[in-house]
Amino acid sequence: MSGVEVLSPDFVSRAFLLACTICLPSLHHRYILDGCVPDGPQSSFHRPLSGAGRTWLGVGASHLLRAACGNSCKSPIFGGRKQIVGCRGICIAFFALIATQASAEEPQRFDSKPLWRRAFGGRINTFPAQGPGSDVYIIAEDRALHSLVGETGEVNWIYRPGGKLRSLLMIGADGTIYIQNDRLEFFAVTPGGTGRWKLLLGAELAVLPAGGSDGRIFLPLLSGEVLCVSRRGRILWIADTASEASAAPVVSADGLVWIPLSSGQIICIDPWGQEIARARLGESVSTLALDGDGRIWAGGYDGAVSVFPHYTGRHSNTSPTRLDPVFRLKTESSRVSAILTTNFKQGLVFYAAGEVVSYSEDGEEIGRFRIALSGGAPSVSADGTIFAPMSDGGIRVIHPDSINGNAHTELRVGAALSEPLLTSQGMLIAGGGDWILYAWKAGPPGSGWLQFRGGPPRSGTVPVPSAVADRETARRDPGFFIREQMAVSDDLERRMKLVEEIESYADELTMREALPWVDLLLEDLVSIGTVRSVDRYDEGGNSHALVRAAGYRLISKGTDFRLRDLILRCLRNEEDPVALAAGFRALGYIGSDWDGASMRTIYSRYKALAPQGEEFILETARALMDLVRYNGGVSDSSGIELLDRLLSDNISNAGKKELFFILADLNR
């Protein structure tokens, strides 16, 4: 028994009412509990917080306080702001009395018995990862990448690319799995377990890669070069940093890549491969993290912690901007092994010597405790529970109401456990040195940078679902305002002239550097006549359908797969067969369909409008096969129904021959 007590609901209700009777007269101007500060007049209280200068009422009392505060409370482990009140002494004494008189009933604890186990053909000494769906991926020493159902441990597939696989695993924002072997070969694997492409690297990776929200990936090499690679395996640019990376990079919401170098600097590279900012530190950085405001938290090998502001500057012909930290701390001398941050811009810093310190957004120390990490990063659930890999091979589950981390559960399996994954479905998964993958029911992950590399995909970024920029901001640029008028014009010639301009650029990066708001123009081209109404048609309905078809094709050529959602919205209202076929092909070329939405949309619209001629049927079949190839299989059962319908439609013998040729890959 750890001294943790649980209050009965009836007792809690009576106690809380009595406490409010005593303290409520002063609530109009101040709050009765130390550390409970609301976000606004109508907001819920935050949970009482631990740390220096705060009075803990005992764990039993904190249960009562959490019930009063509601689910929006922050975890006490991270700490928070402090409020001193006049009636504080009365309330603390009262709640302390409650804690001592509470029932001694044993509380519910984390169940240390695994929910499932899965044996592998080799030792598991690396971290699991999870993509945008529920599937979990792991690399074992059997030279294979394994895909499993996270809730049950059922095996989906096993992929062996050849060679010994490195302890490198990352899931792209579009669901692509990235791995590397000992032959300098970097692989992209589909969610269905087939190889998509292979890239031969000129040097070993210096650190783990990072992935942007648009689907691009960034590979820092030991040679000092950083490769930006599209999700289709094309090298978009190469940046020479003159020094190898000292820790894995992170990617901000606006696509800026932050790379810590062994020379003791952090550089910021824009989406076009240009260095736009630089920070100079006294020692190499051991780990980076992002917080809810887009700030960069940098932990050093010397124990220093520096926080840099959210930077959004664009590249110009001037030299890179020098960045100064918002604050810099050095309270410890051992290496910073991990940093976790919340959406409230607080940080929890883990030091190699065992100290764990929580800091406010301004760098104020809130609290600390000790824990001997294995060197890996912990994971934090939505209720504030910490799952920390320990140096003795176990995983310590530190409960959210713990005082200084002393209320915890130990997870042990008889072998050393790897860095844990907390899945979006609330499963805690870790591999063991005994060749077995273990899973426990844990609860959903917290919101913020609260796992290794930021979250389940291990990609070093916080996913941003929307790809379209802010229109009001873009309108401040005269170049955008002029082109926007062309995009929404009723004059077909003006709209097609804009299409020709966008198509004229040699490559997408050049085009996006010149037209950073081009996604807004593409949105105008495809949405007018589908999700946005049109007052009049100077050239009839087909005029706008031609523009929409061109817009769908332009979107499909881009690197940012997130524009798929825009196409899906438009196609649900698209009535023109030419534009609809172009939209189908755009979805197929974009490829990403981990949720099956593209396949379902194509099937439903095809069923609603077909038959529309042989070319429409053949274009639909090509889109279907593009999706199958990109995802490694049929991503939704509607794809099978679509296939049956395509094969049963009445077309000429020449058309059937072409259809069978298009669908031939299904037999492989």
N, C-alpha and C positions, 0 to 999 in steps of 0.2 A: 504494500500500500504506500503510495507516494505522498499521501496527505491531501490529495485532490478530493473535493467533496462536491456533490451534486445536490441542489436544492429542489425539493418537490415543487410542482407547479403551484399548488394552493399556497404553500408557505411563501414562495417568491411573490405571488400576487399581493398577499396581505402585507408583506414586508415593504414592497415597493410603494404601495399606497400610503403606508405610514410614513415612509421616507419623504414622499412628495408632500404630505401634509405638513411635515416639519420645514421642508426647504423651499417649497414653491413660492412663498412671498417674495423671494429675491430673484426669481428666474426672469422677471421682466427685463432686468438690466444685466444680469450675469448668470453664469451657469454653475451648477452646484458641484460638478465633479471635475477634479483636476485632470486635464488632458482631453475633456469632451468639448470640442469646439465645432459648432455646426457650420455648414458651407453657406447658409443663408437663412432668412427668417422662417422659411417653410421646410428646411431640410432636417434630416434625421441627425441625431448625435453620432459622433465618432466614438469608437470604443476607447476606454481608458488605456493609456500608453505607458510602456515601461521606460526605464532609463534614469539617468542622473537627475535628481531634483524632483522625482515623482514618488508618490506614496502608493505602494501596492497594498491592496486590501486583503490579499489572500486569494488563492485561485477560486475558492468557492464564491466569494463576493464577485469576482470577475464574471462568473457565469450569470449572476443577476444583472450586472451592468450591461453585458452583451445583450441580454433579453430586452433591456430598456433601450439600448442603442439601435437595435435592428441589424439586418444583414449588411448594411452599407458600411459597417465599421471597418477600420483598417486593422491589420494584424498588429498585436502589441509588440511583436518582434521587431518591426520596422520603426516603431515609435511615432511621434507626431508633435503637435504644438501643445503649449502649456497655458492653462488659464487658472489664475488664482482668484478665489472667491471668498466672500465673507463667511458663509455658513459652512465652509469646507470641513471644519473640525467636527461639527455636529454630524454631518453625513458620514464622514469617514468612521467616526466612532460607532455610528449606528450600523453601517454596513459591516464593520469589523465584528460587531456583536452578532449580526446575522451569520457571518462566516463561522463563528465559534459554536453557534447553536444549531447549525445545519445538520441534516441527516448525514450519517457516515456511509451512505449507500455508495458502492463502487461505481464510478462513471464508466460510460462506454469508452473503450479504447480501440486503437487501431488494431485490426485483426492481423496478427503476424503470420498466419497460415496462408501460403500462396493459394490464389484462386485457380491457377493452372500452371503447369510446367511443360516445357517442350525440350526434348533432348536433341542435340546436334552432333555432327560428325567431327567436331573439333572444339577447342577451348574458345570461350567468348571473352575477349578482353577489351572490347570496344563498346561504344555507346549505341543504343538503338535510336531510331528516328521514325517519325511519322509524317506522312504527306497530308494533303488537304482532305483526303478521305479518312477512313478508320483503319486502314492497313498499316502495319508496323514492319519496319525493315531492320535487319541485323546482319552483320558480317561475322562469320566464325572462321576458325583456322582450317576449315575444310575447303578453302578456296572458293567459297560460294557466297552469293547474296541471297538471303532468305526473305520471303514475304509471308506475313502471318496476319490472321484476323486478330486485332488487338483484344477483343472481349473474350475470345475463346482459346486462342493459341493455335487454331487450325491453320495448316500450311496452305498458302495460295499457290506458290511456285518457288522454284529454286533456279538461280541463274549462275552459270559458271563461265566467265569470259575468257579464262585462261590465265595462268600465272598466279602467284600468291597475292591476295588482296591486302592492300594497306589498311590501317585503321582510320579510314577516311570514308565518311558517309554523309551525304547532304541531299535534301529533297528540295528541288526547285519549286518556285511558286506555282508552276503549272502541273506539278505532280511528278515530274521527271526525277529519277533517282540517279545520283552521280557517285561513282566509285573510281578507284585507281588501283592498278596492280604494280608489281615490282619491275615491270618492263617499261616504265614511264608512259604507260597507256592509260588515258583518261576516258571513261565510258559514260555514256548516257543510256539509261535503261528505262523502258516504258513501264507504266503502272501494271501492264499485263505480263511483264517478265520477259520481254524480248529486247535485244540490243537495238538502239536507234542509230547511234554513231560512235565512232572511236576517234580520239585525237591523240597523236603522238607528241608528247611534250619534249622540249629541248633540254629540260633539266627537272630535277625533283621539285615537288612542291615544298616551299619553305615552311608553310603553316597550312591550316585548313582553309578551304575556299570559302567564298561568300556568294550569296545569291540575291539579286534585286527583286523587287515586287513585280517588275515587268517580265521576268523570266530569264534575264541575262545572268551570267555567272562570272566571277572574278577569281583568277588563279594566280597567286603570288608565288613566283619561282625562286629557287636558291640563287639564280643568276642575277636577281635584282629586278627582273622584268615582271610586270603584271599583265596578264592576258585578260581581255574582256571577250567572252565567247557567247554567241547567241544560243538559244535553246535548240537550234538546228545544227550546231557544231561549227559555225563559221566564226573565225576570229575577226572581231569588229575593230579592235585597236590593241596596240601594245604600248604600255608606258614603261619607261626605264627610270626606276627610282634610285639607281646608283647604290643602293644598299638593300640587303634582303630584309623581309618582314620579320619582326620579332614576335608578333602575335597575329592571330587571325583578324582580318579586316571586318568592318561592319559597314552596312549600307543604309543610309538614311531614307526617310520616306520620299524625298524628292530625287532619289537616285544618285546622291553623292557617295563616293567610296572613300572611307577613312582607313588609312593603312599605317600602322605603327612600324617604324624602321629600327633596325639594330643600332643605328647611329644616334638614337635618342630623340628622334623627331616623329611627328605624326603629320602625314600629308593628306590633303583632300583632293580627290580627282573628280572632275565633273563627268556627266554622262558621255562626253565626246572624247575623253581620254586626256584632258588638259589639267595640269595641276593648278588649282585656284587658291589654295590656302595651305599654310604650314604652321605647325607649332613646334617649338624647341623645348625639350625637357632635359633634365640633368642626367637621366638614366633611361635605359630601354624600357619600353612598355611590355608588361607581361600579359595584360588582358584589357579588352575594350568592352563597353556596354553602352546602350542607348537608354535614355529615360523617356517618360511620357511627353516631355516637351521637345524631344529631338536633340537633347544635349548629349555630349560625348563624355562618358566616364572612363578615365584611363588610370589603370593601376600599374605601378612600376615594380621592377625587380628590387628596388631599394625601399619599397614600402610606401612610397608617396602615392597619393590619390589626387588627380587633377580633373576638374570638370570644365569642359569648354562649351560655350553657348551654341545654340542651334544656328548653323551658318547656312545661308541660302544664296550666297553671291554667285553670279555668273562669271565665266572666264572673260577676261579682256586682254588687251595686248600688254598690260602692265604686269609687273612681277607678282607672284602669289601674295595674297594677304597674310600678314602675320597675325596669328591668333593668340590671345592671352586668355588664361583660364578665368572662369568666374570665381573660383577659389581653388586653393591647393593646400592639401593637408599632409602632414607626415607625423603621425602619432605612433607609428610602429616602424621597425627597421627590417622586418622580414618581407619576403616577396608577397605581392598581392596575388592570390591564386584564383579568386573568382569575385565578380561583382554582380549583384542582382539589383534591379531597380523597379520601382512601381510607377504607375501612371500619375502618382502624386509627386513624382520627381525626387523621391527619397531613395537612398542607396544602402544596401547591406553588403559590407566588404569583408571578405574572408582572407585572412593572412596565413601564410604557410606555417608560422609558429603556433597557430591555434586560436588566435584572437579573432573574434567576429564583432564588428563595430557597425552600428547603424547610424547614418547621418541624415540630417534634414536636407531640404533642397538648398539651403544656404550654407551647408557645411558644418552645422552645429552637431556635435556628438549627442546622440539621443540615448544610447544604451550599448552595452557590450556583454558578451559571454564568451566562453571558450569551447572549442570543439576541434578535435584532431581529424581534419579532412584527409582523404587519400590523395588529394591533388586535383580531383575532379570537381565540377560545379554541382551544387545542390539544385533541387527543384522545389517550388513553393506552390501549394494548392490555393484555391480561391478563399478558403477559410484561414489561411495563414500558416498551415502546417508545413514544416520544412523537412525535406527528405535529403539527408546528407550522406554521401559516401564516405565511410570512415577509413582511417589508416589501418585498422585491424581487419578490414575486409567486409565488415557489415555495413548496413544502412541504418542510420539513426533517424527515427521519426520524432521530430521535436514538435510537441503539441502547441497549438496557437495560444493557449492560456499559460504556457510555461513561464516560470520566473527564471531568467538567466539560463534558459535551455535545460533546466533540471528535470522537467516532466517529459519523459520521452519513452519510446518503444524501440527496441533493437530488433532488426531483421537480420537473421543469420541462417545460412543454408549449408554450412560445413565447408564452403569454399569462398574465395574472395569474390565479391560482387562488383560489377563494373558501374560506370556512371549511370544513374537511373533516368528513365524517360517517364514523364507524366503525360499521358495521352489526353486528347481533347474529350475522350469519353470517360476520363477519370480512372484509368488503369495506371498503376506504377509498375514499370517493366525494367528488369535489369538482368544482365547475363552473368553467369558464374564461371569460375575456373574449372568447375566440374562438368563442363560441356552442356549445361542446362540453362535455358532461359526461364526466368520466374516472373510471375505477375501477381499483384495484389490489387484489391479494390481500394482506391485512395480518395476519390473525389476529383472534380474538375480542376484544371490548372488555373493559377491566378492570372490576372490581366496585367501585363507589363513584361519586362525583361526578367523573367523569373525561372529560367531554365538555362542549361548550357547552350550557348550560341543563340540565346534569345527565345527559343521555343522548340516545340516538337520537330520542326523540319531541320533544325541545326544549321540554318542558313545565314545567321548573322544579320538578320534584319527583322523589323516589325512589319508584317504584311499590310499593304495598303490596297484595298480592293478596287478603288476607283482609279481610272486612268485619265479621266478628262480634267483639264485644268480649270481654274476659276475664271469665269468669263468676264466678270467685272474688272479683275486685275489685268486680263489680256487686253481689254478695250483701252487701257491707258497707252498702248502702243499703236500709233497711227497706222502702221503696216497691217496690224490685225484688223483694225476697224474697217479699212478699205476692202480687205479680202472677205470679211464677214458679210459686207453688203453684196459682194459677188455671190457668196455661197447661198444666200437666202433670196436672191433675185428671182423674179418670175421670167426673166429673159434667159432662155436656154443657152444662148451663145455665151453670155457672161459666165454662167455656171460652168460650162464646159471649158471655158478659157482658164478658170481656176483649176480645174482638173488637170489640164495640160501643164500648168505651171508646177503643180505638185509632182507630176510624173517626170518632169524635166530634170530633176536632180539626179546626179550620178549614183548616189546611195542614200540610204535612209538617215545616216548620221549627219551627213552634210545638210540634208533637207531639214532635219529637226534642229540643227544648230541655227539655221537661218529662219526657220519658222517654228519656234518652240511651242507655239499654241496650235499647231496644225491639227491636233486631235479635236479641237473645238470646230474647226472647219469641216473635218470629216463627219463629225456628228451632225452638222447642218445638212451636209449633202445626202446623208442616208435617212435622216429622220423626217424631213419634210415630205409629206405624202404618206407616212406610215404612223409614227407616234406623234407627229405635229401636223396640225391642219394647215391647208393652203387656201387662201381666199379665192384665187383665180388661176387659171392655167392659160397662159398666152399661146402655148403650143399644144394644148391638150394634155391628157393624163400621161401619155407616153413620154412626153418631154421630161418630166420629172423622174419617170421610171428609168430612163437612160442614165440620168445623173446618179440615181441611187445604185444602179448596177456598177457604174464606174467607182463610186464611193466604196462599195463592198470590196471591190478588187484592190483598191488602194489600202484599205485597212488590213487585208489579208497579207500584204507584202511586208507589213511592219514587224518589228521585233516584240512589241508589247502585246501579249496574248490577252490582257485584260479587256481590250476593246471587243472581245467576243460577247460580253454582256450587252453592249450596245447593239450589235448585230442581232442577237437573240430577241431583244425587245422590238426591233424594227420588223423582223421576219414574221413575228406573230400577227402583224397587221399588213404584211405585204401581199398584194393581190396580183401584181404583174408577173407573168411567168418568166420573162427574161431577167428581171431584177431578182426574182425569187431564186432562180437557178444560180445567178451570180452570188447571192447571199449564201446558198448551200455550199458552193465551192469555197467561199471565204471561210466558212466554219471548218471545212475540211482541211484547208491549208493552215489555218491557225492551229488546229489539231487538238489542243488541250480539251479533254472532255472527261475528267475524272469523275464528275457527277452525272454524266449521261445527258446533260441538258441539250447539247447540240444534236445528239442523235434523236432525242424525243421531239425536238422542234422540227427537224427535217422530216421526220415521219408524219407528224401531225399536219404540217403544211402540204406535204406531198399528197397525203390522203384527201385533204380538203380540195385541192385544185386539179389533181391528175384526173384524166390524161390531158397533157398539154403538148403533145407531139413527141417524136423520138428524141430530139436533142435534149428536151427537158428531162426525159427518163434517163438518158445516158449521163447527163451532168449530175443528176442526183446519185447515180451509181458511183461516179467518180468521187463525189463528196463523201459517200459512205466508206469507200475504200481508203480515202485519205485519213479518215477518223480511225479506222481499224488499224492501219499501219502506225499511226502516231501513238496510239494508246496500247498497242500490243494485243488487241482483241476488240470484241464488240462491247462497248461500255455500258449498254443498256439493252434490255430485252426488246425494246421498240426497234432496235437495229435488225433483229431477226424477222420481225413482222414487215419491216420495210423491204428486206431482201426478198421475202416471199411475194410481196406485192410487185416488186420490180420484175421478177421472173414470170409472173402471171399476166403482166400487161401485154396488150396486143400490139406488137411492132413487127416490122418487116424482117425477113430472113437475114438481111445484111445488118439490121439493127440488133438482132439477137446474137449474131456472131460477135459484134462489137461489145455487146453487154457481157457475154461470157468471157471475152478477153479481159475486160475491166475487172471482173469478179474472180479472175483466175487465182489471185493471191490467197483467196479464202481456203484453197485446198492445200496450201503449203504449211 
